[in-house]
C-alpha cells in the first residue's frame, strides 16, 4: 500500500532511524516526547546509532537546530523564517516526526485560511439535527495537538489574514481553547507546541503583529553559506527524491549538479563566485529547493525522452523554466549571463551554453 502513495510523511520514510534512536536512548526525555533533545539533533543533523546510519535531514548551522529544539522544550512556540527554499517546512516536518512520531497535524496558511481551521468548526448536519455537541465538533490540527500534548505545524503563517493569525495569540498565551457553545475550555497537555514557518518574500502580505511575534521564538534559516554546502544539500535531496519516483534515469553526475548550483548562486548574488564580474539578477528566487526540483525534472526528461542520462539539453530545458519567470526582464538577464559568463568558461560549459542558447 505504501508503494502506491506519492509522498510518505517523514516518520514513515525514516522510521528505522527513529526507532534506532528511541531504542538507544540514554538521556532524559521531555514530557510528551519520544526521544531526548540530543537524539532529535542527531536525527536532524545526522550521525550513527549502533549499526544504524542517521542521514542528515538539515545541512547547515547546527546551532540553529539546537536553538529550535531547545525552544520546543520550553512553553514557547517556534517560528522558522527565511527565504523560499531554505528548508523551513522540511525542518518543521522532521522536528515533529522526531519529537512526536507524527508530522501530519498541519495547517497550510493561505489567503483562504479561516479562524475555524485554527480552532474548530462544526458538522452542520449534526449541529442542526441535535444542537452543539462534542460529536458534532470538527477539531483543527491545533485542537488535536493540544488534546494529545503534541506539535501542530502552521505553514506560511504570514499568508493568513490578521484575524486568523490573532486566533493563535490566545492559544499560545493561555494554552487552552474556549468552546462557548459547549460552555467548556480545553487545556493543552504538556508537550503541546506550535511550529510556524514564514517566508521573507511575503513580508507585508499580512504582517504579523508584535503581540503574535512575542509568542514565538524566532529562528532565521539562511541560504547555504557556500557552494559546497548547497551542492551537498542538492545531491542528498535529489538522491532521496528520485528513489521514490519512476524517473527511469541515472542520478546526474556531481559536475552537472555543481553547474546548476553555480548558476543559481551567481544569479542570486548578482556576481560570479570569484567576485570578478557583476551579473544581472532575475525576478525568481532560484533557491536550493528549485535547484533540486530542476534536476529531478531533468532526470524525468532524460528517462522519458532520452537515453536515461541527464544531458545538456535536459538541463537547459529545466534552467529555462526555472530562471525565466518574468519574460521580458528575466530573458534579458539570462541572455547576458549566457554571453558574458557561461560562454567564457571554456569547453566544460560549451555544451550547456549551446543547449541554452538554442532555446532562446
Secondary structure as UniProt FT lines:
FT   HELIX           2..4
FT   HELIX           10..13
FT   HELIX           15..23
FT   TURN            31..32
FT   HELIX           37..45
FT   STRAND          47..49
FT   TURN            50..51
FT   STRAND          52..54
FT   HELIX           62..73
FT   TURN            74..75
FT   STRAND          77..82
FT   TURN            84..85
FT   HELIX           88..100
FT   STRAND          106..108
FT   TURN            111..112
FT   HELIX           115..118
FT   STRAND          120..122
FT   HELIX           124..130
FT   TURN            134..136
FT   STRAND          137..139
FT   HELIX           141..148
FT   STRAND          151..155
FT   HELIX           157..159
FT   HELIX           162..174
FT   STRAND          176..179
FT   HELIX           180..182
FT   STRAND          184..187
FT   TURN            190..191
FT   STRAND          193..199
FT   HELIX           200..202
FT   TURN            203..205
FT   HELIX           210..214
FT   STRAND          216..220
FT   HELIX           227..243
FT   HELIX           254..269
FT   TURN            273..274
FT   HELIX           288..305
FT   HELIX           312..323
FT   HELIX           327..340
FT   HELIX           342..345
FT   HELIX           347..359
//
